[in-house]
Amino acid sequence: MTYNAVLLAWERLVSMTVRTRIAPSPTGDPHVGTAYIALFNLCFAKQHGGQFILRIEDTDQLRSTAKSEQMIYDSLRWLGLDWDEGPDKGGDFGPYRQSERGDIYQQYAQQLIDQGHAFKCYRTPKELDELRAEIKADGENRALKPFDLLLSEAEQQQRVNDGQPFVVRMKVPESGTCVVNDLLRGDIELDWSMVDAQILLKSDGMPTYHLANVVDDHLMQISHVLRGEEWINSAPKHQLLYQYFDWPMPQLCHLPLLRNPDKSKLSKRKNPTSILYYQRMGYLAEAVVNYLARMGWSMPDEREKFSLDDMLTAFDIQRVSLGGPIFDLDKLNWLNGLWIRESLTTEQLADQLTAWALNRDNLLAVLPQVQARMDTLSDFIPKTAFLVSGQLTITETDFTALKLDTNEQVKILQFCLWRFENLNDWQRDALFAELSGLAEAFELKLKDFLAPLFIAVAGTTASFSVMDAMALLGSDMTRARLRYAIEVLGGVSKKQMKALERAYRCLNLGQ
C-alpha cells in the first residue's frame, strides 16, 4: 500500500464515525465465513470507537426463513460477536431487514432509470444465452453490455403491451479500466469489458445484492465495508453506483477467503461450514473465535492463544495477511484442547459439559425417541451416545451385513449428500420426503435404502428413526458423517464421481 493511500485512509478514519456491518442471508445454517467476516468488522469498529451493524439480506423470499435468521443471532452471540444495531435491537437507521425496505430500493432504481444510468431489460433467459453464444462465436471475451441487451423502441413497446416481465439493469462502460482503492491492497485495476450490465431489480421487484447493499450502506452511514475477496470483481459496479447517486463511497477492504486444505474456497461439500456444527461438536466458543482470528491475522507478540478481548485491544487491520488462510480442523482441535486444559477449571468444564449436551432442552428433544426403548436409566447413554459424538468409530465391516453391495451403498450416501445440500427445511418430515423420493428413484424398499444411512449417522441399524436422528444432529453434522462413511467405504475416485454425477442428473427427483 502506498504512503498516500495509507495517509488518505488515516485521514478518513479521524474525520468520521466508523460504522461497519455484515449482511448475512437467512437461507440455511449460519456459515463460519459469516462469523469470520463479522469478527473483523467488529474489531475494526471497536478499535476506532465505532459501531458494528447486523443487517439481514432476506430478499430471496423463497429461501429465507425466520428460523435461519434466528440461527444467525444465536450463533454469533454464542461466539460473543454482538452488534450495536440490527433487526432484533433496532437503531436509528432501520428497518434492518432488506425485505422491509422494498419501497426504498424501488425509489432509487427509478431514479437511476430517470437519470439514464439504468434501463428496463425485457430479454428472456433464452435470448441471454444466445447473446452470450454470439459473443463467444465472434471470438470476444467480454461481458454483456447495454448495447447487446437494448431492444428497438417498437419491440420493447410490444413486450410492454404483452405484459412480459422485465428486470432493471445498470449501464456500465464498454471498455477502459476501473481503479478501486482497497484498505489492504491499495489501488486495484479492473477491466470494464469484463463487467456486465448488472441486474439491480429482479423481475419480482426485489433488489439484487448490488443495489440493496449500496443503498443500505449509504443510508445507514456505513464508513468501511470489510468483506470477502470474492467481491473484488463486483467493486467496479458498486463504485459506479456511488458515482451515479453522487454519494461518498465507503472505504473497501477485501479480506482473504477461508480455504480448504486443497486451497479451494471453503465449502460445505468438503468441510463442515456451519457455526452450529462446531458448537454441536463440542468446541468452545472462545477457541473458535481464537481460530478465526488467526485466519489471516496475528497478535503483535505472535502468540497463538488469545481471547476476543485480547484481539480487540491489539487489533490493527494492517496485520491482516493476504495469503489464503487454510481452515485446518487438526489445528482447530489443537487450539480447542489448549482452551479446555489451560483456561477451564474442573468446575467450569463440568458447567460447559452440562450446558453443551446435558441441558434440559436437549434431553426433552431426545427422550421421546428413546423412552420406549429404555428399561433402566443406564440405557439412556448407550442409546444416545452417537448424538453427542464427533465422527463415529465405524469401519467398512459395519456395512458388510447390509443387503446392498458397497458400490450401491456409496451411491446412496453420495446422492443423499447432494440432495441434503440444498434442503433448507431440516425437519423430520422434510427429511422423510427426500429419502422416500430417493428410495423410490432407486427402486428400493425404504428399509433397505436407509440401512447405510443408519450406520453412517448412528453407527448401527438398531437405532431409533434415522430421520429423527438426522433432525437432532443437524444438517452439517449429518453431512459430515455421510462424507466420512463414504471414505470408510473406500471413497470415490474422480472417474467414479463423474459417473455418479451423471446418474444423479438422470434421476427424476423433482425440486
C-alpha positions as CSV (number, residue, x, y, z in Angstrom):
1,M,0.0,0.0,0.0
2,T,1.4,3.4,-1.0
3,Y,2.2,6.1,1.6
4,N,-0.5,8.4,0.1
5,A,-3.1,5.7,0.3
6,V,-2.3,5.0,3.9
7,L,-2.5,8.7,4.7
8,L,-5.8,9.0,2.9
9,A,-7.2,6.1,4.8
10,W,-6.0,7.6,8.1
11,E,-7.5,11.0,7.3
12,R,-10.8,9.3,6.6
13,L,-10.7,7.5,9.9
14,V,-10.0,10.5,12.1
15,S,-12.7,12.6,10.3
16,M,-15.7,10.2,10.7
17,T,-17.5,7.9,12.9
18,V,-16.5,4.4,11.9
19,R,-19.5,2.1,11.1
20,T,-19.1,-1.4,9.8
21,R,-21.7,-4.1,9.0
22,I,-22.3,-7.6,8.0
23,A,-25.4,-8.6,5.9
24,P,-25.9,-12.4,6.0
25,S,-28.7,-14.2,4.2
26,P,-31.0,-16.3,6.4
27,T,-31.0,-19.2,3.9
28,G,-29.7,-22.2,5.9
29,D,-27.2,-22.9,8.6
30,P,-25.1,-19.8,9.5
31,H,-21.8,-20.1,7.8
32,V,-18.4,-20.0,9.6
33,G,-17.3,-17.5,7.0
34,T,-20.0,-15.1,8.2
35,A,-18.5,-15.3,11.7
36,Y,-15.0,-14.7,10.3
37,I,-16.1,-11.5,8.5
38,A,-18.2,-10.4,11.5
39,L,-15.2,-10.8,13.8
40,F,-13.0,-8.5,11.7
41,N,-15.8,-5.9,11.2
42,L,-16.5,-5.9,15.0
43,C,-12.8,-5.5,15.9
44,F,-12.3,-2.7,13.3
45,A,-15.3,-0.8,14.5
46,K,-14.4,-1.1,18.2
47,Q,-10.8,-0.3,17.6
48,H,-12.0,3.1,16.3
49,G,-14.8,3.7,18.9
50,G,-17.4,3.0,16.2
51,Q,-20.5,0.8,15.7
52,F,-21.0,-2.6,14.3
53,I,-24.3,-3.3,12.5
54,L,-26.1,-6.5,11.6
55,R,-28.4,-6.3,8.6
56,I,-30.4,-9.2,7.3
57,E,-30.2,-9.8,3.5
58,D,-33.5,-11.7,3.0
59,T,-34.5,-10.6,-0.5
60,D,-34.5,-14.2,-1.6
61,Q,-38.1,-14.8,-0.4
62,L,-38.1,-18.5,-1.5
63,R,-35.1,-19.5,0.6
64,S,-35.1,-17.0,3.5
65,T,-36.7,-18.2,6.7
66,A,-37.3,-16.8,10.2
67,K,-35.6,-19.9,11.7
68,S,-32.4,-19.3,9.8
69,E,-32.5,-15.6,10.9
70,Q,-32.7,-16.7,14.5
71,M,-29.8,-19.1,14.0
72,I,-27.7,-16.2,12.8
73,Y,-28.4,-14.3,16.0
74,D,-27.9,-17.4,18.2
75,S,-24.6,-18.5,16.6
76,L,-23.0,-15.0,16.5
77,R,-24.0,-14.4,20.2
78,W,-22.6,-17.9,21.1
79,L,-19.3,-16.7,19.7
80,G,-19.6,-13.3,21.6
81,L,-19.8,-11.3,18.4
82,D,-22.6,-8.9,19.4
83,W,-23.8,-5.9,17.4
84,D,-24.9,-2.4,18.2
85,E,-27.9,-2.2,15.7
86,G,-29.9,-4.8,14.0
87,P,-33.4,-6.2,13.4
88,D,-33.7,-7.6,16.9
89,K,-32.2,-4.4,18.5
90,G,-33.5,-1.6,16.4
91,G,-31.5,1.6,15.8
92,D,-31.7,4.9,14.0
93,F,-31.3,3.5,10.5
94,G,-33.9,0.7,10.3
95,P,-35.5,-1.3,9.2
96,Y,-32.6,-3.7,9.2
97,R,-34.2,-6.4,7.1
98,Q,-33.9,-5.8,3.4
99,S,-37.3,-7.4,2.7
100,E,-38.8,-4.4,4.7
101,R,-37.0,-1.8,2.6
102,G,-38.6,-2.6,-0.8
103,D,-40.0,0.8,-1.5
104,I,-36.6,2.4,-0.8
105,Y,-34.9,0.2,-3.5
106,Q,-37.8,0.9,-6.0
107,Q,-37.3,4.6,-5.5
108,Y,-33.6,4.6,-6.1
109,A,-33.9,2.2,-9.1
110,Q,-36.4,4.6,-10.7
111,Q,-34.0,7.4,-10.0
112,L,-31.3,5.6,-12.0
113,I,-33.7,5.0,-14.8
114,D,-34.8,8.6,-14.9
115,Q,-31.2,9.8,-15.0
116,G,-30.3,7.4,-17.8
117,H,-28.0,5.3,-15.7
118,A,-30.2,2.2,-15.8
119,F,-32.8,0.6,-18.1
120,K,-35.6,-1.9,-18.2
121,C,-34.4,-5.1,-19.8
122,Y,-37.1,-7.5,-21.3
123,R,-34.6,-10.1,-22.6
124,T,-35.6,-13.7,-21.9
125,P,-33.2,-16.3,-20.4
126,K,-33.1,-18.0,-23.8
127,E,-32.1,-14.7,-25.5
128,L,-29.4,-14.0,-23.0
129,D,-27.9,-17.5,-23.7
130,E,-28.0,-16.8,-27.4
131,L,-26.3,-13.4,-27.0
132,R,-23.5,-14.9,-24.9
133,A,-23.1,-17.6,-27.5
134,E,-22.8,-15.0,-30.3
135,I,-20.2,-13.0,-28.3
136,K,-18.2,-16.2,-27.8
137,A,-18.6,-17.2,-31.5
138,D,-17.2,-13.8,-32.5
139,G,-14.1,-14.5,-30.6
140,E,-14.8,-11.9,-28.0
141,N,-14.1,-12.3,-24.3
142,R,-16.3,-9.8,-22.6
143,A,-19.5,-9.4,-20.5
144,L,-23.0,-8.5,-21.8
145,K,-23.3,-4.8,-22.3
146,P,-26.3,-2.5,-22.6
147,F,-25.9,-2.3,-26.4
148,D,-26.3,-6.1,-26.5
149,L,-29.5,-6.0,-24.5
150,L,-31.4,-3.0,-25.6
151,L,-34.4,-3.6,-27.9
152,S,-35.8,-1.3,-30.5
153,E,-38.5,1.0,-29.3
154,A,-41.1,-0.9,-31.2
155,E,-40.0,-4.3,-29.8
156,Q,-39.8,-3.0,-26.3
157,Q,-43.3,-1.4,-26.5
158,Q,-44.7,-4.7,-27.8
159,R,-43.3,-6.6,-24.8
160,V,-44.7,-3.9,-22.5
161,N,-48.1,-4.4,-24.2
162,D,-47.8,-8.1,-23.8
163,G,-47.1,-7.8,-20.1
164,Q,-43.8,-9.5,-20.3
165,P,-41.6,-9.4,-17.2
166,F,-38.5,-7.2,-17.0
167,V,-35.5,-6.6,-14.8
168,V,-33.7,-3.3,-14.2
169,R,-30.1,-3.3,-15.3
170,M,-27.4,-0.7,-14.7
171,K,-25.4,0.9,-17.5
172,V,-21.7,0.2,-17.4
173,P,-18.7,1.3,-19.6
174,E,-17.9,-0.8,-22.6
175,S,-14.1,-0.6,-22.1
176,G,-11.3,1.0,-20.1
177,T,-10.0,0.5,-16.6
178,C,-11.7,1.0,-13.2
179,V,-9.4,1.7,-10.3
180,V,-10.8,0.7,-6.9
181,N,-9.0,1.6,-3.7
182,D,-8.7,-1.1,-1.1
183,L,-7.6,-0.6,2.5
184,L,-5.2,-3.6,2.4
185,R,-4.4,-3.9,-1.3
186,G,-4.1,-0.3,-2.4
187,D,-5.3,0.5,-5.9
188,I,-6.8,-2.4,-7.8
189,E,-7.3,-2.1,-11.6
190,L,-10.2,-3.9,-13.1
191,D,-11.2,-4.2,-16.8
192,W,-14.6,-2.7,-17.6
193,S,-15.0,-5.0,-20.5
194,M,-15.5,-7.9,-18.1
195,V,-18.2,-6.1,-16.1
196,D,-21.7,-6.9,-17.1
197,A,-24.8,-4.7,-17.2
198,Q,-25.7,-5.9,-13.7
199,I,-29.3,-6.6,-12.7
200,L,-30.4,-4.2,-10.0
201,L,-34.0,-5.1,-9.6
202,K,-35.3,-8.6,-10.3
203,S,-38.5,-9.4,-12.1
204,D,-40.3,-9.9,-8.8
205,G,-39.3,-6.3,-7.8
206,M,-36.8,-7.4,-5.3
207,P,-33.3,-5.9,-5.4
208,T,-30.1,-7.8,-6.1
209,Y,-27.2,-7.7,-3.6
210,H,-25.6,-4.9,-5.6
211,L,-28.3,-2.3,-5.4
212,A,-29.5,-3.2,-1.9
213,N,-26.1,-3.0,-0.3
214,V,-25.0,0.2,-1.9
215,V,-28.3,1.9,-1.0
216,D,-28.3,0.5,2.5
217,D,-24.7,1.2,3.2
218,H,-25.2,4.8,2.3
219,L,-28.4,5.3,4.2
220,M,-27.0,3.5,7.2
221,Q,-23.9,5.7,7.1
222,I,-21.5,2.7,6.7
223,S,-18.0,4.1,6.6
224,H,-16.0,0.9,5.9
225,V,-17.0,-2.3,4.1
226,L,-14.9,-5.2,5.2
227,R,-15.9,-8.3,3.1
228,G,-14.5,-11.3,1.4
229,E,-12.2,-11.0,-1.6
230,E,-14.8,-12.8,-3.8
231,W,-16.5,-9.4,-4.0
232,I,-13.5,-7.6,-5.6
233,N,-14.8,-8.2,-9.1
234,S,-18.1,-6.6,-8.1
235,A,-16.4,-3.4,-6.7
236,P,-16.5,-1.5,-10.1
237,K,-20.3,-1.9,-10.2
238,H,-20.6,-0.6,-6.6
239,Q,-18.2,2.2,-7.2
240,L,-20.1,3.2,-10.3
241,L,-23.4,3.2,-8.4
242,Y,-22.0,5.6,-5.8
243,Q,-20.9,7.9,-8.7
244,Y,-24.4,7.7,-10.3
245,F,-26.0,8.6,-7.0
246,D,-23.3,11.2,-6.2
247,W,-22.7,9.7,-2.8
248,P,-19.3,9.3,-1.0
249,M,-18.2,5.7,-1.2
250,P,-17.2,3.7,1.9
251,Q,-13.6,2.5,2.2
252,L,-13.5,-1.0,0.8
253,C,-11.4,-3.7,2.5
254,H,-11.4,-7.2,0.9
255,L,-10.3,-9.9,3.4
256,P,-8.7,-13.2,2.2
257,L,-11.1,-16.1,1.8
258,L,-11.1,-19.1,4.1
259,R,-9.9,-22.1,2.1
260,N,-9.9,-25.9,2.3
261,P,-6.5,-27.7,2.6
262,D,-6.5,-28.1,-1.2
263,K,-6.7,-24.3,-1.5
264,S,-10.2,-24.3,-2.8
265,K,-12.8,-21.9,-1.3
266,L,-14.2,-23.3,2.0
267,S,-17.4,-25.0,1.1
268,K,-19.9,-27.4,2.6
269,R,-19.0,-30.0,0.0
270,K,-15.6,-30.5,1.6
271,N,-15.7,-29.2,5.1
272,P,-18.4,-28.6,7.7
273,T,-19.2,-24.9,7.4
274,S,-22.0,-24.3,9.8
275,I,-21.2,-22.4,13.0
276,L,-23.7,-24.7,14.7
277,Y,-21.7,-27.7,13.7
278,Y,-18.7,-26.6,15.7
279,Q,-21.0,-25.8,18.7
280,R,-22.5,-29.3,18.4
281,M,-19.1,-30.9,18.1
282,G,-18.2,-29.5,21.5
283,Y,-15.7,-26.7,20.5
284,L,-15.5,-23.8,22.9
285,A,-16.8,-20.5,21.6
286,E,-13.5,-18.9,22.7
287,A,-11.4,-21.4,20.8
288,V,-13.5,-20.9,17.6
289,V,-13.1,-17.1,17.8
290,N,-9.4,-17.5,18.5
291,Y,-9.0,-19.8,15.5
292,L,-11.0,-17.5,13.1
293,A,-8.9,-14.6,14.3
294,R,-5.7,-16.5,13.4
295,M,-7.1,-16.9,9.9
296,G,-5.0,-14.2,8.2
297,W,-4.3,-12.1,11.3
298,S,-1.7,-12.3,14.1
299,M,-1.2,-10.7,17.5
300,P,1.8,-8.3,17.7
301,D,3.6,-10.8,20.0
302,E,2.7,-13.7,17.6
303,R,1.1,-15.8,20.4
304,E,-1.4,-18.3,19.1
305,K,-3.9,-18.5,22.0
306,F,-5.7,-15.3,22.8
307,S,-9.2,-14.1,23.7
308,L,-11.6,-11.8,21.9
309,D,-10.8,-9.1,24.4
310,D,-7.1,-9.5,23.7
311,M,-7.8,-9.1,20.0
312,L,-10.0,-6.0,20.5
313,T,-7.2,-4.4,22.5
314,A,-4.4,-5.2,19.9
315,F,-6.3,-5.1,16.7
316,D,-4.7,-3.5,13.6
317,I,-6.2,-4.2,10.2
318,Q,-2.8,-3.8,8.6
319,R,-1.7,-7.0,10.3
320,V,-4.0,-9.0,8.1
321,S,-2.1,-11.3,5.7
322,L,-3.5,-11.6,2.2
323,G,-2.4,-15.2,1.7
324,G,-5.3,-17.6,1.6
325,P,-5.8,-18.9,5.2
326,I,-6.3,-22.7,5.4
327,F,-9.1,-23.9,7.5
328,D,-7.3,-26.9,9.2
329,L,-9.5,-28.9,11.6
330,D,-6.5,-30.5,13.2
331,K,-5.2,-27.1,14.1
332,L,-8.6,-26.1,15.5
333,N,-8.7,-29.3,17.6
334,W,-5.2,-28.5,19.0
335,L,-6.3,-24.9,19.9
336,N,-9.5,-26.0,21.4
337,G,-7.6,-28.5,23.5
338,L,-5.5,-25.7,24.9
339,W,-8.5,-23.8,25.9
340,I,-10.1,-26.8,27.6
341,R,-6.9,-27.7,29.5
342,E,-5.5,-24.2,30.3
343,S,-8.5,-21.9,30.6
344,L,-11.1,-24.0,32.4
345,T,-11.2,-25.2,36.0
346,T,-12.7,-28.6,36.6
347,E,-15.9,-26.9,37.9
348,Q,-16.1,-24.7,34.7
349,L,-15.6,-27.8,32.5
350,A,-18.4,-29.5,34.3
351,D,-20.6,-26.5,33.6
352,Q,-19.6,-26.4,30.0
353,L,-20.4,-30.1,29.5
354,T,-23.8,-29.7,31.2
355,A,-24.7,-26.6,29.1
356,W,-23.4,-28.3,25.9
357,A,-25.1,-31.7,26.0
358,L,-27.0,-32.5,29.2
359,N,-29.2,-29.4,29.4
360,R,-32.9,-29.8,29.8
361,D,-33.9,-28.7,26.2
362,N,-31.6,-31.3,24.7
363,L,-32.9,-34.0,27.0
364,L,-36.5,-33.1,26.2
365,A,-35.8,-33.3,22.5
366,V,-34.1,-36.7,22.7
367,L,-36.1,-38.6,25.3
368,P,-39.2,-39.1,23.1
369,Q,-37.1,-41.1,20.7
370,V,-35.6,-43.4,23.3
371,Q,-38.0,-43.6,26.3
372,A,-39.9,-46.6,24.7
373,R,-36.6,-48.4,24.3
374,M,-35.4,-47.9,27.9
375,D,-35.7,-50.5,30.7
376,T,-33.3,-48.7,33.1
377,L,-31.9,-45.2,33.3
378,S,-28.5,-46.7,32.3
379,D,-29.9,-47.5,28.9
380,F,-30.0,-43.8,28.0
381,I,-26.3,-43.1,27.3
382,P,-25.6,-46.1,25.2
383,K,-28.7,-45.5,23.0
384,T,-28.0,-41.7,22.5
385,A,-24.2,-41.5,22.7
386,F,-24.0,-41.1,18.9
387,L,-25.8,-37.8,19.2
388,V,-23.0,-36.3,21.3
389,S,-20.1,-37.8,19.5
390,G,-17.9,-36.4,16.8
391,Q,-17.1,-38.8,14.0
392,L,-18.2,-42.3,14.8
393,T,-15.7,-45.1,15.0
394,I,-17.3,-47.1,12.2
395,T,-15.4,-49.4,9.8
396,E,-16.1,-51.0,6.5
397,T,-17.1,-54.2,8.3
398,D,-20.1,-52.4,9.9
399,F,-21.6,-52.1,6.4
400,T,-21.0,-55.7,5.3
401,A,-24.2,-57.2,6.8
402,L,-26.4,-55.0,4.7
403,K,-28.2,-56.3,1.6
404,L,-26.7,-53.8,-0.8
405,D,-23.2,-54.1,-2.2
406,T,-20.6,-51.5,-1.4
407,N,-20.9,-49.5,-4.6
408,E,-24.7,-49.2,-4.2
409,Q,-24.2,-48.0,-0.6
410,V,-21.7,-45.4,-1.7
411,K,-24.1,-44.3,-4.4
412,I,-26.9,-43.9,-1.9
413,L,-24.8,-41.9,0.6
414,Q,-23.4,-39.6,-2.1
415,F,-26.9,-39.0,-3.6
416,C,-28.2,-38.2,-0.1
417,L,-25.3,-35.8,0.4
418,W,-26.2,-33.9,-2.8
419,R,-29.9,-33.9,-2.0
420,F,-29.3,-32.5,1.5
421,E,-27.0,-29.7,0.4
422,N,-30.0,-27.6,-0.8
423,L,-32.5,-28.7,1.8
424,N,-33.4,-25.6,3.9
425,D,-36.2,-27.2,5.9
426,W,-34.2,-29.5,8.1
427,Q,-37.1,-31.2,9.8
428,R,-38.1,-34.8,10.2
429,D,-41.0,-34.7,7.7
430,A,-38.9,-32.9,5.1
431,L,-36.1,-35.4,5.5
432,F,-38.6,-38.3,5.2
433,A,-40.0,-36.9,2.0
434,E,-36.5,-36.5,0.5
435,L,-35.4,-40.0,1.5
436,S,-38.6,-41.6,0.4
437,G,-38.3,-40.0,-3.0
438,L,-34.7,-41.2,-3.4
439,A,-35.6,-44.7,-2.3
440,E,-38.4,-44.8,-5.0
441,A,-35.9,-43.5,-7.6
442,F,-33.5,-46.3,-6.6
443,E,-36.4,-48.8,-6.8
444,L,-35.6,-50.0,-3.3
445,K,-37.7,-50.7,-0.2
446,L,-37.2,-47.7,2.2
447,K,-35.8,-50.0,4.9
448,D,-33.0,-51.3,2.6
449,F,-32.3,-47.8,1.3
450,L,-32.0,-46.4,4.8
451,A,-29.7,-49.1,6.1
452,P,-26.4,-47.5,5.1
453,L,-27.6,-44.2,6.5
454,F,-28.3,-45.8,9.9
455,I,-24.7,-47.0,10.0
456,A,-23.3,-43.6,8.8
457,V,-25.4,-41.5,11.1
458,A,-25.9,-43.7,14.2
459,G,-23.3,-46.4,13.9
460,T,-26.0,-49.2,14.0
461,T,-29.2,-50.2,12.3
462,A,-30.8,-50.7,15.7
463,S,-31.1,-47.0,16.4
464,F,-34.4,-45.1,16.5
465,S,-35.6,-43.5,13.3
466,V,-32.7,-42.2,11.2
467,M,-34.8,-39.2,10.1
468,D,-35.3,-38.2,13.7
469,A,-31.6,-38.8,14.4
470,M,-30.6,-36.5,11.5
471,A,-33.1,-33.8,12.6
472,L,-31.5,-33.9,16.1
473,L,-27.9,-33.9,14.8
474,G,-28.5,-31.0,12.3
475,S,-27.6,-30.5,8.7
476,D,-23.8,-30.0,8.8
477,M,-23.1,-32.8,11.3
478,T,-25.3,-35.3,9.3
479,R,-23.5,-34.4,6.1
480,A,-20.1,-34.7,7.8
481,R,-21.0,-38.2,8.9
482,L,-22.1,-39.2,5.4
483,R,-18.9,-37.9,3.9
484,Y,-16.9,-39.9,6.5
485,A,-18.9,-43.0,5.8
486,I,-18.1,-42.7,2.1
487,E,-14.4,-42.5,2.9
488,V,-14.7,-45.6,5.2
489,L,-16.2,-47.5,2.3
490,G,-13.2,-46.7,0.1
491,G,-14.1,-43.2,-1.1
492,V,-14.9,-42.1,-4.7
493,S,-12.4,-41.5,-7.5
494,K,-12.7,-38.6,-9.9
495,K,-13.9,-41.1,-12.6
496,Q,-16.4,-42.6,-10.3
497,M,-17.6,-39.2,-9.2
498,K,-18.3,-38.1,-12.8
499,A,-20.3,-41.3,-13.3
500,L,-22.3,-40.7,-10.1
501,E,-23.0,-37.1,-11.1
502,R,-24.4,-38.3,-14.5
503,A,-26.6,-40.9,-12.8
504,Y,-27.8,-38.3,-10.3
505,R,-28.8,-35.9,-13.0
506,C,-30.8,-38.6,-14.7
507,L,-32.9,-39.3,-11.6
508,N,-36.4,-37.8,-11.7
509,L,-36.2,-36.2,-8.2
510,G,-38.2,-33.0,-8.7
511,Q,-37.2,-29.8,-7.0
